[in-house]
């Protein structure tokens, strides 16, 4: 619960880390992004989706790539877990 006010910033930092030159930093940043998304998907889908969509058009190719990977993970989680019902899906 204490992380909730900071989720957007955490995702921003994670996406910035995905553009780092170091493989280890990129790997850790991607795992952090995946963890945040999978943990808070049920309550913050409306925050994650626009943020990741915007990063798909980043000038940094690594950020674009990571955003697309995280969007794929998000969509897999949504469809696998049945998190979003038909009414919600039409809004996405």
ROSE-4610 file (N, C-alpha, C; in Angstrom, 1 decimal, always signed):
// ROSE-4610
residu = [X/X/X/X/X/X/X/X/X/X/X/X/X/X/X/X/X/X/X/X/X/X/X/X/X/X/X/X/X/X/X/X/X/X/X/X/X/X/X/X/X/X/X/X/X/X/X/X/X/X/X/X/X/X/X/X/X/X/X/X/X/X/X/X/X/X/X/X/X/X/X/X/X/X/X/X/X/X/X/X/X/X/X/X/X/X/X/X/X/X/X/X/X/X/X/X/X/X/X/X/X/X/X/X/X/X/X/X/X/X/X/X/X/X/X/X/X/X/X/X/X/X/X/X/X/X/X/X/X/X/X/X/X/X/X/X/X/X/X/X/X/X/X/X/X/X/X/X/X/X/X/X/X/X/X/X/X/X/X/X/X/X/X/X/X/X/X/X/X/X/X/X/X/X/X/X/X/X/X/X/X/X/X/X/X/X/X/X/X/X/X/X/X/X/X/X/X/X/X/X/X/X/X/X/X/X/X/X/X/X/X/X/X/X/X/X/X/X/X/X/X/X/X/X/X/X/X/X/X/X/X/X/X/X/X/X/X/X/X/X/X/X/X/X/X/X/X/X/X/X/X/X/X/X/X/X/X/X/X/X/X/X/X/X/X/X/X/X/X/X/X/X/X/X/X/X]
num = [1/1/1/2/2/2/3/3/3/4/4/4/5/5/5/6/6/6/7/7/7/8/8/8/9/9/9/10/10/10/11/11/11/12/12/12/13/13/13/14/14/14/15/15/15/16/16/16/17/17/17/18/18/18/19/19/19/20/20/20/21/21/21/22/22/22/23/23/23/24/24/24/25/25/25/26/26/26/27/27/27/28/28/28/29/29/29/30/30/30/31/31/31/32/32/32/33/33/33/34/34/34/35/35/35/36/36/36/37/37/37/38/38/38/39/39/39/40/40/40/41/41/41/42/42/42/43/43/43/44/44/44/45/45/45/46/46/46/47/47/47/48/48/48/49/49/49/50/50/50/51/51/51/52/52/52/53/53/53/54/54/54/55/55/55/56/56/56/57/57/57/58/58/58/59/59/59/60/60/60/61/61/61/62/62/62/63/63/63/64/64/64/65/65/65/66/66/66/67/67/67/68/68/68/69/69/69/70/70/70/71/71/71/72/72/72/73/73/73/74/74/74/75/75/75/76/76/76/77/77/77/78/78/78/79/79/79/80/80/80/81/81/81/82/82/82/83/83/83/84/84/84/85/85/85/86/86/86/87/87/87/88/88/88/89/89/89/90/90/90/91/91/91/92/92/92]
x = [+0.8/+0.0/+0.9/+2.0/+2.9/+3.5/+3.5/+4.1/+3.1/+1.8/+0.8/+1.0/+1.3/+1.5/+2.8/+3.6/+4.9/+4.9/+3.9/+3.9/+4.3/+3.7/+4.0/+5.5/+6.1/+7.5/+8.4/+7.9/+8.7/+8.7/+7.6/+7.5/+8.4/+8.4/+9.3/+10.7/+11.1/+12.5/+12.9/+12.0/+12.2/+12.4/+11.6/+11.7/+13.0/+13.4/+14.7/+15.8/+15.7/+16.8/+16.9/+15.8/+15.8/+16.5/+16.9/+17.6/+19.1/+19.5/+20.9/+21.8/+23.1/+24.1/+24.5/+24.3/+24.7/+23.6/+23.9/+23.0/+22.3/+23.2/+22.6/+21.6/+21.8/+20.9/+19.6/+19.7/+18.5/+17.7/+18.4/+17.7/+17.0/+17.6/+17.0/+15.8/+16.0/+14.9/+13.7/+13.9/+12.8/+12.1/+12.9/+12.2/+11.4/+12.0/+11.2/+9.9/+10.0/+8.8/+7.7/+8.2/+7.3/+6.7/+7.5/+7.0/+5.9/+6.2/+5.2/+3.9/+4.0/+2.8/+2.0/+2.7/+2.0/+1.4/+2.0/+1.5/+0.3/+0.4/-0.7/-1.6/-1.6/-2.4/-3.9/-4.4/-5.8/-6.3/-5.5/-5.9/-5.4/-4.4/-3.8/-3.6/-4.4/-4.3/-4.4/-5.3/-5.6/-4.4/-3.5/-2.3/-1.2/-1.0/+0.0/-0.1/-1.3/-1.5/-1.1/-1.6/-1.2/+0.3/+0.8/+2.3/+3.1/+2.8/+3.5/+3.3/+2.0/+1.7/+2.6/+2.7/+3.5/+4.9/+5.5/+6.9/+7.2/+6.2/+6.4/+6.9/+6.7/+7.2/+8.4/+9.1/+10.3/+11.3/+12.2/+13.3/+14.4/+14.4/+15.4/+14.9/+15.6/+15.1/+14.9/+15.8/+15.7/+14.5/+14.2/+12.9/+11.7/+11.7/+10.6/+10.5/+11.6/+11.6/+11.0/+11.5/+11.1/+9.6/+9.1/+7.7/+6.9/+7.3/+6.5/+6.6/+7.7/+7.8/+6.8/+6.9/+6.0/+4.5/+4.2/+2.8/+2.4/+3.3/+3.0/+2.7/+3.6/+3.4/+2.1/+1.8/+0.5/-0.7/-0.6/-1.8/-1.9/-0.7/-0.8/-1.4/-1.0/-1.6/-3.1/-3.5/-4.9/-5.7/-5.3/-6.1/-6.0/-4.8/-4.6/-5.4/-5.4/-6.0/-7.5/-7.9/-9.3/-9.5/-8.5/-8.6/-9.6/-9.7/-10.6/-11.8/-13.0/-14.2/-14.4/-15.5/-15.8/-16.0/-16.7/-17.0/-15.7/-14.8/-13.5/-12.7/-12.7/-11.9/-12.2/-13.5/-13.9/-13.4/-13.1/-12.5/-11.0/-10.4/-8.9/-8.7]
y = [-1.2/+0.0/+1.3/+1.2/+2.4/+2.7/+1.7/+2.0/+2.6/+2.5/+3.0/+4.4/+5.4/+6.8/+6.9/+5.9/+6.0/+5.1/+4.4/+3.5/+4.1/+5.2/+5.8/+6.2/+6.7/+7.0/+5.8/+4.7/+3.5/+2.9/+3.0/+2.5/+3.4/+4.7/+5.6/+5.3/+5.1/+4.7/+3.4/+2.4/+1.1/+1.2/+2.0/+2.2/+2.9/+3.9/+4.5/+3.6/+2.7/+1.7/+0.7/+0.5/-0.4/+0.1/+1.4/+2.0/+2.1/+1.6/+1.7/+0.9/+1.3/+0.5/-0.8/-0.9/-2.2/-3.2/-4.4/-5.5/-5.8/-5.8/-6.1/-5.0/-3.8/-2.7/-2.9/-3.2/-3.4/-4.6/-5.7/-6.9/-6.6/-5.9/-5.6/-4.6/-3.7/-2.7/-3.4/-4.3/-5.1/-5.9/-6.6/-7.4/-6.5/-5.4/-4.4/-4.0/-3.7/-3.3/-4.4/-5.6/-6.8/-7.0/-6.9/-7.1/-6.1/-4.9/-3.8/-4.0/-4.3/-4.5/-5.8/-6.9/-8.1/-7.9/-7.2/-7.0/-6.0/-5.0/-3.9/-3.9/-4.9/-4.9/-4.7/-5.4/-5.4/-4.0/-3.2/-1.9/-0.7/-0.9/+0.2/+0.0/-0.8/-1.1/+0.3/+1.1/+2.4/+3.3/+3.1/+3.9/+3.3/+2.0/+1.3/+1.4/+1.2/+1.1/+2.4/+3.6/+4.8/+5.1/+4.8/+5.0/+4.2/+2.9/+2.0/+2.3/+2.7/+3.1/+4.3/+5.3/+6.5/+6.1/+5.2/+4.8/+4.0/+3.5/+2.8/+3.7/+5.0/+6.0/+6.8/+6.3/+6.9/+7.0/+8.0/+8.1/+7.1/+6.5/+5.5/+4.1/+3.4/+2.1/+1.1/+1.1/+0.2/+0.4/+1.7/+2.0/+1.5/+1.8/+1.3/-0.2/-0.9/-2.4/-2.9/-2.3/-2.6/-2.4/-1.2/-0.9/-1.9/-2.3/-3.4/-4.7/-5.1/-6.3/-6.2/-5.1/-5.0/-4.9/-4.3/-4.3/-5.8/-6.5/-7.9/-8.7/-8.5/-9.1/-8.7/-7.4/-6.9/-7.6/-7.6/-8.3/-9.7/-10.4/-11.8/-12.0/-11.2/-11.2/-10.9/-10.0/-9.6/-10.7/-11.3/-12.4/-13.7/-14.0/-15.2/-15.3/-14.2/-14.1/-13.8/-13.3/-12.8/-11.6/-10.8/-9.6/-8.6/-8.5/-7.5/-8.3/-7.8/-8.4/-7.8/-8.2/-7.7/-6.2/-5.7/-4.2/-3.4/-3.9/-3.2/-3.3/-4.5/-4.7/-3.8/-3.4/-2.5/-1.1/-0.8/+0.5/+0.6/-0.5/-0.6/-0.4]
z = [+0.0/+0.0/+0.0/+0.6/+0.7/-0.7/-1.6/-2.9/-3.8/-3.5/-4.5/-5.0/-4.1/-4.6/-5.5/-5.5/-6.3/-7.5/-7.8/-8.9/-10.2/-10.6/-11.9/-11.9/-10.9/-10.8/-10.9/-10.2/-10.3/-11.7/-12.4/-13.8/-14.7/-14.4/-15.2/-15.0/-13.8/-13.5/-14.1/-14.0/-14.6/-16.1/-16.8/-18.3/-18.6/-17.8/-18.1/-17.9/-16.9/-16.7/-17.8/-18.5/-19.6/-20.8/-20.8/-21.9/-21.5/-20.4/-19.9/-20.8/-20.8/-21.6/-21.0/-19.7/-19.0/-19.1/-19.4/-19.5/-18.2/-17.1/-15.8/-15.3/-15.6/-15.3/-16.0/-17.3/-18.2/-17.7/-17.3/-16.8/-15.5/-14.6/-13.3/-13.5/-14.4/-14.7/-15.3/-16.2/-16.8/-15.8/-14.9/-13.9/-12.9/-12.6/-11.7/-12.4/-13.6/-14.4/-14.4/-14.7/-14.7/-13.3/-12.3/-11.0/-10.6/-10.9/-10.5/-11.3/-12.6/-13.4/-12.9/-12.6/-12.2/-10.8/-10.0/-8.6/-8.6/-9.3/-9.2/-10.5/-11.3/-12.5/-12.2/-11.2/-10.9/-10.6/-9.9/-9.5/-10.3/-11.1/-11.8/-13.3/-13.9/-15.3/-16.1/-15.7/-16.4/-16.3/-15.4/-15.3/-16.1/-16.1/-16.8/-18.3/-18.8/-20.2/-21.0/-20.6/-21.3/-21.2/-20.1/-19.9/-20.8/-20.9/-21.8/-23.2/-23.6/-25.0/-25.4/-24.5/-24.8/-25.0/-24.3/-24.4/-25.6/-26.3/-27.6/-28.6/-28.4/-29.4/-28.9/-27.9/-27.3/-28.4/-28.3/-29.2/-29.0/-27.8/-27.5/-27.8/-28.7/-29.2/-28.0/-27.1/-26.0/-25.1/-25.0/-24.2/-25.0/-26.3/-27.1/-27.0/-27.1/-27.1/-25.7/-24.6/-23.3/-23.1/-23.6/-23.5/-24.2/-25.3/-26.1/-25.4/-24.8/-24.0/-22.8/-22.1/-20.9/-21.3/-22.4/-22.9/-23.2/-23.8/-24.1/-22.8/-21.8/-20.5/-19.9/-19.9/-19.4/-20.1/-21.4/-22.1/-21.8/-21.7/-21.3/-19.9/-19.0/-17.6/-17.6/-18.4/-18.4/-19.0/-20.1/-20.7/-20.0/-19.4/-18.7/-17.4/-16.6/-15.3/-15.4/-16.6/-16.7/-15.8/-15.7/-14.9/-15.5/-16.8/-17.4/-18.0/-17.6/-18.2/-19.6/-20.3/-21.6/-21.6/-20.7/-20.6/-20.5/-19.6/-19.5/-20.7/-21.3/-22.5/-23.6/-23.8/-24.8/-24.6/-23.4/-23.0/-23.3/-23.3/-23.6/-25.0]
